[in-house]
Each structure stands twice: as C-alpha cells, then as structure tokens.
Amino acid sequence: MSIEKFFDDPRRRRSEELAFFAERAERTGDLIAALTQYAEAARLEEANALEIPADVPRVRTVLAVSAVALWLRAEQWDEAARAGCAFLAVPKALTPDGRRELQSLVDRAWRASELQTIFDGKRDAFAGLEARLSGGTVRIGLAPVAIVAERREVLVPILYRVAEWRRKKKFRRAGPSSFAASLEVVEAPARAASFGLRLFVGRLGQQVTAGEPDHPRDIINAFLDLASAAAEDRLASVCEDADYMKAFSRAFRDLAGDGTQVASVELGHVESRSVRHVVLLGPEQRSALTARLTCADGARPIRLEGVLKSVNLRGREPTIVIEQENGSAARLRIAKGEHDDTIGPKLNRPVRVIGRHDVTEDGEAEEWADDVILLEDAAEEPPG
C-alpha cells in the first residue's frame, strides 16, 4: 500500500500550512492568532490521522503524535487529552514508541489543565522546572527515596531564594521567604520514561507580566542561568553578592550527580515555547563547586566525619553537632542563613565537614563548618 496518499491528503497539506502561519504569528508576538491557527491545524491533522488504517501503524503514529502536539501548542488541553486517548484506545494501530510518546503528551495535557485550574485559569501564571536524574542507582521510573528527597528539599527553597535575589532583596538569614504568600511551588509526578522532579512555580493573587522580577517564567529562567553559570565555574561573575553566591553554589553542588548514587542531574524547562535550556550537573561540577566553598584565609582548615545529630538554625549563632566514630560530639558554628536551604536532608546521616579553626579577637577558639557534605556523595570531593 502506498503511504504517499495519506501525507498528500488536502487536510494534511492545509494543517502544515496553518502550523507554519501559527509559528510565524508566534514569533511576531501575535499569540491569539497563533493559538487559533494551531487549533485548526490540530483539528485537520486529527481528522486525517483517524482515517489511517490500522495496518499502517507507522503512518498513523506520525500523524497522531502530530495532531496531539498541535492541540498542545494551541493550549487546548482537554482536546489534546481527548485526541491522545482516542488514538491510544486502538493500541495495535500504533508503534510501541508512538504509544509511549502519546502517553507522554496526554500526561502533559492533564498536568497543564490542572495547573491552569490551580492558578485561576491564567495561562501565564506558572512555569515548570524539571530535574532529571540518571545513572548510578537510578533506573527507568525508579530511584531510591533518599536521593530524590535530598534534591527536592534543595530545589524548593532555592527557587524562593532566586526570586529574592531577582528582587535584589537583602540576603535572608532566617525565617520563611517573603514570597511564600505570593508564589507557590507544586510538584507533578515523574515522567514514565525517566526519573526526575517536576516542579511548577505559580503566581498567586495579582497578575504579573513577563519581565517583572517575580514572574514565574523569569524565576525559572534565572534559576537555569545560575545553574549554567555554576556548571561553568562563572557564578561569581553572575552573582556579585557573596552570601547569595555561596547559597547558590552549595545548592547546585548538592543537586549535582556524584557519579555513584546519581551519575548526573539534568535541569531544564518542563515545557517552554522558547528554546529549551538544559544544564547538566555531574561529578565534575560537584567537585568544582565544593572547591569553591573554601574556608576563610588565615584560619586553620579542619575536616571531620560523623553523623549530623542536630542542627540549630535559631539565634545569633547557629550551630550543628557532629557525632564522631569515637562517640565524641563536635559542635561547630555555621554562618547564619548560608546552610538553611540545604542542611535539612543531611540530618541523622553520615557527613563530612570541611571548615576552619579560628580565633576571635578576644582569644577564644571557634570551629566553623563551611561545608557539610553527605558522606555517600563525598567520594568525588577534592582532598583537604
């Protein structure tokens, strides 16, 4: 059977033409026209795809995926889910890869629909970030709970920290973010074909426009720009504030793959109409960021290992307590606010502390923890 006739169908040709016009309208900023043209292109593509016989699954798959993708570009979430489910209802008429791709597209449609409901139906009120974990102990769709929780507990607070940095707020050393009442972070399930965290930042309350410091899309873009700078060892040139730079360095270091538990972590947009920005953080980046988190000049470096037994972030002098192998407990000071975003997942777990022994002007000795690293992640760290 010749397949050319399916691609030469007038509906197919008109769909391609409309999609071309829609892309052009989108580039010029006429989003309303673009969405209308994408929707009409999707309707024609779907009608053509439904008439493809089941004995030519490759052709039916190509056109089915195209139709659902066009519904998504039209931001017609319910139509995309309906069309995708209709094609999936006849699995033998699709290729195995096509079924997986359609399942992923339907998942996108459901998530987008729910997000728009959560954020009062405003299409531009949220933006997504994905951290995809791979290698090491991570398998397709499966990963140890601990390594996922560690990264979730770093990602959420650092997104608020990025919003504060964009607003040029003074570095917060204690307490919740001032954005806690206006920005919400929600999580979607990991994609079936990988394992990762999908977080969406949404704006609550009044509408904001693109370009404002706390617009969700711009927060995600800033996060990825900072991640890229951290991966390329140029964070200092992007973030001039020393406190923010340390907080970001520590966060991206803890997110990075260690080469054992997790080979690498890929950060990127969940979905975006712009070019997809992807940042890869692996053992090399982890080691480089750790090296940047060095102790102060003039102090004697210290390094110890043990279980992080307690964390006290309150008061003027926050401290941590490390229970060492010989049973002794070491209490060390930590800089106020610098560890708040990353210390939580390390409690009651073996850690390595890199710090300094300092002497105050009054002659009193103090031991400081400049960096706290999970011991299972420390194999790739540079020697002291």
C-alpha positions as a Python dict, from the first residue, in 0.01 Angstrom:
ca = {
    (1, 'M'): (0, 0, 0),
    (2, 'S'): (133, 341, -95),
    (3, 'I'): (158, 575, 202),
    (4, 'E'): (209, 893, -1),
    (5, 'K'): (-164, 948, -32),
    (6, 'F'): (-200, 984, 346),
    (7, 'F'): (58, 1261, 358),
    (8, 'D'): (-78, 1420, 41),
    (9, 'D'): (-430, 1448, 181),
    (10, 'P'): (-564, 1807, 143),
    (11, 'R'): (-629, 1821, 518),
    (12, 'R'): (-266, 1732, 586),
    (13, 'R'): (-138, 1998, 347),
    (14, 'R'): (-369, 2261, 497),
    (15, 'S'): (-264, 2159, 851),
    (16, 'E'): (103, 2210, 765),
    (17, 'E'): (25, 2547, 613),
    (18, 'L'): (-168, 2661, 922),
    (19, 'A'): (108, 2539, 1154),
    (20, 'F'): (359, 2743, 953),
    (21, 'F'): (141, 3055, 982),
    (22, 'A'): (96, 2989, 1355),
    (23, 'E'): (470, 2966, 1414),
    (24, 'R'): (522, 3292, 1227),
    (25, 'A'): (248, 3463, 1430),
    (26, 'E'): (402, 3331, 1750),
    (27, 'R'): (744, 3470, 1658),
    (28, 'T'): (593, 3814, 1596),
    (29, 'G'): (410, 3809, 1929),
    (30, 'D'): (55, 3755, 1798),
    (31, 'L'): (-22, 3467, 2032),
    (32, 'I'): (-401, 3482, 1987),
    (33, 'A'): (-370, 3427, 1612),
    (34, 'A'): (-111, 3156, 1669),
    (35, 'L'): (-333, 2963, 1911),
    (36, 'T'): (-629, 2983, 1672),
    (37, 'Q'): (-424, 2856, 1378),
    (38, 'Y'): (-265, 2577, 1582),
    (39, 'A'): (-612, 2460, 1689),
    (40, 'E'): (-743, 2448, 1332),
    (41, 'A'): (-427, 2267, 1219),
    (42, 'A'): (-476, 2013, 1500),
    (43, 'R'): (-840, 1951, 1402),
    (44, 'L'): (-745, 1878, 1040),
    (45, 'E'): (-445, 1662, 1135),
    (46, 'E'): (-654, 1457, 1376),
    (47, 'A'): (-932, 1401, 1123),
    (48, 'N'): (-680, 1274, 869),
    (49, 'A'): (-499, 1053, 1122),
    (50, 'L'): (-820, 883, 1237),
    (51, 'E'): (-881, 757, 883),
    (52, 'I'): (-541, 587, 855),
    (53, 'P'): (-591, 207, 855),
    (54, 'A'): (-454, 8, 1147),
    (55, 'D'): (-231, -195, 914),
    (56, 'V'): (-6, 108, 856),
    (57, 'P'): (81, 189, 1221),
    (58, 'R'): (388, 397, 1140),
    (59, 'V'): (189, 646, 936),
    (60, 'R'): (-96, 657, 1185),
    (61, 'T'): (155, 711, 1468),
    (62, 'V'): (329, 1001, 1295),
    (63, 'L'): (3, 1182, 1225),
    (64, 'A'): (-149, 1101, 1565),
    (65, 'V'): (151, 1241, 1752),
    (66, 'S'): (149, 1547, 1527),
    (67, 'A'): (-222, 1608, 1592),
    (68, 'V'): (-193, 1585, 1971),
    (69, 'A'): (121, 1801, 1972),
    (70, 'L'): (-67, 2066, 1772),
    (71, 'W'): (-354, 2062, 2023),
    (72, 'L'): (-96, 2122, 2295),
    (73, 'R'): (60, 2411, 2105),
    (74, 'A'): (-292, 2552, 2075),
    (75, 'E'): (-315, 2521, 2456),
    (76, 'Q'): (-633, 2319, 2415),
    (77, 'W'): (-551, 2081, 2699),
    (78, 'D'): (-880, 1890, 2706),
    (79, 'E'): (-876, 1843, 2329),
    (80, 'A'): (-518, 1717, 2343),
    (81, 'A'): (-605, 1463, 2613),
    (82, 'R'): (-921, 1354, 2430),
    (83, 'A'): (-740, 1306, 2099),
    (84, 'G'): (-447, 1125, 2260),
    (85, 'C'): (-674, 885, 2447),
    (86, 'A'): (-872, 819, 2129),
    (87, 'F'): (-558, 709, 1946),
    (88, 'L'): (-434, 507, 2244),
    (89, 'A'): (-768, 324, 2255),
    (90, 'V'): (-653, 134, 1944),
    (91, 'P'): (-301, 34, 2053),
    (92, 'K'): (-240, -211, 1768),
    (93, 'A'): (-271, 76, 1522),
    (94, 'L'): (33, 248, 1677),
    (95, 'T'): (401, 164, 1710),
    (96, 'P'): (536, 92, 2062),
    (97, 'D'): (739, 415, 2057),
    (98, 'G'): (434, 602, 1936),
    (99, 'R'): (223, 474, 2224),
    (100, 'R'): (482, 594, 2475),
    (101, 'E'): (506, 934, 2310),
    (102, 'L'): (129, 976, 2305),
    (103, 'Q'): (111, 877, 2673),
    (104, 'S'): (366, 1147, 2750),
    (105, 'L'): (168, 1407, 2552),
    (106, 'V'): (-156, 1313, 2728),
    (107, 'D'): (24, 1345, 3061),
    (108, 'R'): (135, 1695, 2962),
    (109, 'A'): (-221, 1788, 2874),
    (110, 'W'): (-360, 1668, 3207),
    (111, 'R'): (-90, 1847, 3407),
    (112, 'A'): (-134, 2174, 3219),
    (113, 'S'): (-511, 2162, 3265),
    (114, 'E'): (-478, 2106, 3640),
    (115, 'L'): (-217, 2380, 3676),
    (116, 'Q'): (-434, 2631, 3495),
    (117, 'T'): (-719, 2540, 3733),
    (118, 'I'): (-497, 2585, 4039),
    (119, 'F'): (-379, 2925, 3924),
    (120, 'D'): (-723, 3071, 3844),
    (121, 'G'): (-724, 2988, 3475),
    (122, 'K'): (-438, 3225, 3396),
    (123, 'R'): (-229, 3070, 3121),
    (124, 'D'): (84, 3269, 3206),
    (125, 'A'): (67, 3231, 3584),
    (126, 'F'): (301, 2932, 3616),
    (127, 'A'): (621, 2785, 3474),
    (128, 'G'): (787, 2449, 3517),
    (129, 'L'): (1129, 2314, 3606),
    (130, 'E'): (1245, 1955, 3565),
    (131, 'A'): (1541, 1788, 3734),
    (132, 'R'): (1604, 1458, 3557),
    (133, 'L'): (1816, 1206, 3746),
    (134, 'S'): (2008, 937, 3560),
    (135, 'G'): (2271, 671, 3614),
    (136, 'G'): (2405, 521, 3934),
    (137, 'T'): (2122, 373, 4138),
    (138, 'V'): (1855, 545, 3926),
    (139, 'R'): (1656, 325, 3690),
    (140, 'I'): (1380, 396, 3439),
    (141, 'G'): (1094, 524, 3653),
    (142, 'L'): (1260, 414, 3979),
    (143, 'A'): (1502, 580, 4220),
    (144, 'P'): (1595, 548, 4589),
    (145, 'V'): (1369, 767, 4801),
    (146, 'A'): (1656, 934, 4985),
    (147, 'I'): (1835, 1075, 4680),
    (148, 'V'): (1510, 1212, 4540),
    (149, 'A'): (1411, 1369, 4873),
    (150, 'E'): (1754, 1533, 4905),
    (151, 'R'): (1715, 1713, 4577),
    (152, 'R'): (1352, 1807, 4632),
    (153, 'E'): (1442, 1965, 4966),
    (154, 'V'): (1712, 2170, 4794),
    (155, 'L'): (1513, 2272, 4486),
    (156, 'V'): (1209, 2420, 4658),
    (157, 'P'): (1386, 2667, 4892),
    (158, 'I'): (1640, 2768, 4628),
    (159, 'L'): (1359, 2871, 4391),
    (160, 'Y'): (1235, 3114, 4655),
    (161, 'R'): (1595, 3227, 4705),
    (162, 'V'): (1625, 3301, 4332),
    (163, 'A'): (1308, 3511, 4348),
    (164, 'E'): (1456, 3712, 4635),
    (165, 'W'): (1784, 3759, 4450),
    (166, 'R'): (1600, 3885, 4141),
    (167, 'R'): (1415, 4136, 4359),
    (168, 'K'): (1754, 4249, 4496),
    (169, 'K'): (1639, 4173, 4848),
    (170, 'K'): (1892, 4159, 5128),
    (171, 'F'): (2008, 3802, 5186),
    (172, 'R'): (1760, 3630, 5419),
    (173, 'R'): (1936, 3463, 5710),
    (174, 'A'): (1635, 3321, 5892),
    (175, 'G'): (1263, 3263, 5862),
    (176, 'P'): (1036, 3195, 5564),
    (177, 'S'): (1065, 3375, 5233),
    (178, 'S'): (865, 3693, 5183),
    (179, 'F'): (742, 3529, 4862),
    (180, 'A'): (579, 3238, 5047),
    (181, 'A'): (238, 3408, 5028),
    (182, 'S'): (256, 3504, 4660),
    (183, 'L'): (445, 3217, 4496),
    (184, 'E'): (351, 2853, 4526),
    (185, 'V'): (559, 2552, 4423),
    (186, 'V'): (366, 2239, 4323),
    (187, 'E'): (501, 1903, 4212),
    (188, 'A'): (391, 1675, 3930),
    (189, 'P'): (475, 1303, 3906),
    (190, 'A'): (794, 1200, 3730),
    (191, 'R'): (767, 1110, 3363),
    (192, 'A'): (723, 741, 3295),
    (193, 'A'): (1033, 705, 3076),
    (194, 'S'): (1277, 864, 3321),
    (195, 'F'): (1305, 968, 3681),
    (196, 'G'): (1307, 1322, 3796),
    (197, 'L'): (1136, 1601, 3980),
    (198, 'R'): (886, 1822, 3801),
    (199, 'L'): (814, 2140, 3992),
    (200, 'F'): (591, 2427, 3885),
    (201, 'V'): (622, 2777, 4025),
    (202, 'G'): (292, 2962, 4021),
    (203, 'R'): (189, 3316, 4098),
    (204, 'L'): (-95, 3360, 4347),
    (205, 'G'): (-306, 3672, 4371),
    (206, 'Q'): (-250, 3966, 4141),
    (207, 'Q'): (-144, 3920, 3781),
    (208, 'V'): (217, 3988, 3688),
    (209, 'T'): (366, 4042, 3346),
    (210, 'A'): (675, 3891, 3188),
    (211, 'G'): (987, 4085, 3277),
    (212, 'E'): (887, 4151, 3637),
    (213, 'P'): (1138, 4004, 3885),
    (214, 'D'): (892, 3758, 4039),
    (215, 'H'): (720, 3636, 3723),
    (216, 'P'): (727, 3252, 3739),
    (217, 'R'): (881, 3205, 3395),
    (218, 'D'): (1154, 3458, 3469),
    (219, 'I'): (1231, 3291, 3803),
    (220, 'I'): (1279, 2957, 3625),
    (221, 'N'): (1492, 3122, 3356),
    (222, 'A'): (1706, 3291, 3622),
    (223, 'F'): (1743, 2961, 3808),
    (224, 'L'): (1867, 2790, 3490),
    (225, 'D'): (2101, 3080, 3410),
    (226, 'L'): (2252, 3050, 3758),
    (227, 'A'): (2278, 2671, 3720),
    (228, 'S'): (2458, 2717, 3389),
    (229, 'A'): (2697, 2967, 3547),
    (230, 'A'): (2762, 2727, 3836),
    (231, 'A'): (2828, 2439, 3595),
    (232, 'E'): (3078, 2653, 3401),
    (233, 'D'): (3251, 2791, 3713),
    (234, 'R'): (3149, 3151, 3647),
    (235, 'L'): (2890, 3202, 3919),
    (236, 'A'): (3093, 3484, 4074),
    (237, 'S'): (3058, 3690, 3755),
    (238, 'V'): (2679, 3647, 3752),
    (239, 'C'): (2607, 3681, 4123),
    (240, 'E'): (2814, 3952, 4290),
    (241, 'D'): (2659, 3917, 4636),
    (242, 'A'): (2886, 3680, 4831),
    (243, 'D'): (2607, 3540, 5050),
    (244, 'Y'): (2382, 3459, 4757),
    (245, 'M'): (2675, 3313, 4565),
    (246, 'K'): (2761, 3075, 4849),
    (247, 'A'): (2397, 2969, 4886),
    (248, 'F'): (2363, 2905, 4513),
    (249, 'S'): (2699, 2724, 4494),
    (250, 'R'): (2604, 2495, 4779),
    (251, 'A'): (2258, 2426, 4635),
    (252, 'F'): (2382, 2338, 4286),
    (253, 'R'): (2662, 2128, 4436),
    (254, 'D'): (2408, 1926, 4636),
    (255, 'L'): (2185, 1888, 4330),
    (256, 'A'): (2469, 1760, 4110),
    (257, 'G'): (2528, 1393, 4042),
    (258, 'D'): (2803, 1230, 4247),
    (259, 'G'): (2893, 957, 3998),
    (260, 'T'): (2784, 681, 4235),
    (261, 'Q'): (2432, 731, 4369),
    (262, 'V'): (2337, 952, 4074),
    (263, 'A'): (2555, 986, 3765),
    (264, 'S'): (2412, 1320, 3657),
    (265, 'V'): (2123, 1560, 3703),
    (266, 'E'): (1981, 1747, 3405),
    (267, 'L'): (1798, 2071, 3478),
    (268, 'G'): (1564, 2224, 3224),
    (269, 'H'): (1223, 2367, 3146),
    (270, 'V'): (931, 2127, 3174),
    (271, 'E'): (776, 2284, 2868),
    (272, 'S'): (854, 2611, 2701),
    (273, 'R'): (769, 2794, 2383),
    (274, 'S'): (1124, 2925, 2381),
    (275, 'V'): (1440, 2726, 2315),
    (276, 'R'): (1476, 2458, 2582),
    (277, 'H'): (1752, 2546, 2826),
    (278, 'V'): (1931, 2238, 2964),
    (279, 'V'): (2206, 2230, 3226),
    (280, 'L'): (2394, 1911, 3316),
    (281, 'L'): (2540, 1877, 3667),
    (282, 'G'): (2767, 1579, 3726),
    (283, 'P'): (3067, 1477, 3940),
    (284, 'E'): (3297, 1727, 3770),
    (285, 'Q'): (3068, 2018, 3855),
    (286, 'R'): (3015, 1884, 4208),
    (287, 'S'): (3391, 1876, 4273),
    (288, 'A'): (3447, 2222, 4126),
    (289, 'L'): (3170, 2376, 4336),
    (290, 'T'): (3299, 2208, 4650),
    (291, 'A'): (3644, 2351, 4582),
    (292, 'R'): (3486, 2697, 4561),
    (293, 'L'): (3333, 2659, 4906),
    (294, 'T'): (3670, 2702, 5077),
    (295, 'C'): (3741, 2823, 5427),
    (296, 'A'): (3848, 3176, 5514),
    (297, 'D'): (4204, 3299, 5472),
    (298, 'G'): (4424, 3289, 5782),
    (299, 'A'): (4230, 3013, 5956),
    (300, 'R'): (4346, 2657, 6013),
    (301, 'P'): (4147, 2416, 5795),
    (302, 'I'): (3967, 2130, 5967),
    (303, 'R'): (3793, 1823, 5834),
    (304, 'L'): (3593, 1567, 6027),
    (305, 'E'): (3340, 1293, 5962),
    (306, 'G'): (3047, 1165, 6162),
    (307, 'V'): (2670, 1170, 6190),
    (308, 'L'): (2494, 1506, 6180),
    (309, 'K'): (2297, 1474, 6504),
    (310, 'S'): (2147, 1819, 6545),
    (311, 'V'): (2100, 2148, 6366),
    (312, 'N'): (2017, 2473, 6541),
    (313, 'L'): (1940, 2750, 6294),
    (314, 'R'): (1789, 2984, 6552),
    (315, 'G'): (1952, 3258, 6747),
    (316, 'R'): (2251, 3473, 6664),
    (317, 'E'): (2497, 3183, 6646),
    (318, 'P'): (2356, 2881, 6455),
    (319, 'T'): (2535, 2552, 6522),
    (320, 'I'): (2549, 2189, 6420),
    (321, 'V'): (2659, 1887, 6622),
    (322, 'I'): (2857, 1600, 6466),
    (323, 'E'): (2877, 1266, 6648),
    (324, 'Q'): (3214, 1117, 6555),
    (325, 'E'): (3307, 750, 6531),
    (326, 'N'): (3475, 753, 6874),
    (327, 'G'): (3150, 871, 7033),
    (328, 'S'): (3258, 1229, 7093),
    (329, 'A'): (3039, 1517, 6982),
    (330, 'A'): (3178, 1817, 6797),
    (331, 'R'): (2980, 2139, 6799),
    (332, 'L'): (3057, 2377, 6513),
    (333, 'R'): (2923, 2716, 6421),
    (334, 'I'): (2770, 2777, 6079),
    (335, 'A'): (2717, 3107, 5901),
    (336, 'K'): (2365, 3233, 5958),
    (337, 'G'): (2141, 3169, 5658),
    (338, 'E'): (2404, 3006, 5437),
    (339, 'H'): (2302, 2644, 5503),
    (340, 'D'): (1927, 2687, 5556),
    (341, 'D'): (1837, 2574, 5202),
    (342, 'T'): (2045, 2254, 5202),
    (343, 'I'): (2111, 2122, 5554),
    (344, 'G'): (1774, 1952, 5619),
    (345, 'P'): (1822, 1632, 5413),
    (346, 'K'): (2155, 1564, 5588),
    (347, 'L'): (2022, 1535, 5944),
    (348, 'N'): (2094, 1198, 6113),
    (349, 'R'): (2310, 1088, 5822),
    (350, 'P'): (2689, 1043, 5789),
    (351, 'V'): (2853, 1362, 5667),
    (352, 'R'): (3193, 1514, 5603),
    (353, 'V'): (3251, 1862, 5741),
    (354, 'I'): (3503, 2096, 5582),
    (355, 'G'): (3566, 2400, 5794),
    (356, 'R'): (3815, 2604, 5991),
    (357, 'H'): (3953, 2657, 6339),
    (358, 'D'): (3952, 3029, 6407),
    (359, 'V'): (4049, 3253, 6697),
    (360, 'T'): (3841, 3559, 6782),
    (361, 'E'): (3980, 3899, 6875),
    (362, 'D'): (3918, 3804, 7239),
    (363, 'G'): (4141, 3499, 7200),
    (364, 'E'): (3856, 3247, 7207),
    (365, 'A'): (3881, 2946, 6977),
    (366, 'E'): (3590, 2871, 6744),
    (367, 'E'): (3533, 2591, 6499),
    (368, 'W'): (3326, 2667, 6192),
    (369, 'A'): (3164, 2435, 5940),
    (370, 'D'): (3195, 2597, 5598),
    (371, 'D'): (3061, 2297, 5410),
    (372, 'V'): (2863, 1986, 5505),
    (373, 'I'): (2865, 1701, 5252),
    (374, 'L'): (2676, 1373, 5268),
    (375, 'L'): (2940, 1104, 5308),
    (376, 'E'): (2799, 886, 5031),
    (377, 'D'): (2838, 1184, 4798),
    (378, 'A'): (3191, 1269, 4912),
    (379, 'A'): (3390, 1017, 4706),
    (380, 'E'): (3448, 1268, 4429),
    (381, 'E'): (3530, 1562, 4655),
    (382, 'P'): (3880, 1709, 4634),
    (383, 'P'): (4114, 1608, 4918),
    (384, 'G'): (4172, 1850, 5201),
}
